[in-house]
Amino acid sequence: MTTTTTERAAMTATSATATRARTGGPKDDGPKILEHILGWTLVVVFAMLVTQAGLL
């Protein structure tokens, strides 16, 4: 049985995606409360910098 170039490329692409390791994503995030606290801390620090610089 002979395979064409297209078939070989399709098989290679399929096997390459099947063997990839998971790199994380939204489901693998840490505690949400820590993310919220750090986000609001960044907002407050930015607001303080803007106020001190006289831009507001």
Secondary structure, DSSP 8 states (H G I E B T S, - for coil): ----HHHHHHHHHHHHHHT------GGG---HHHHHHHHHHHHHHHHHHHHHTT--
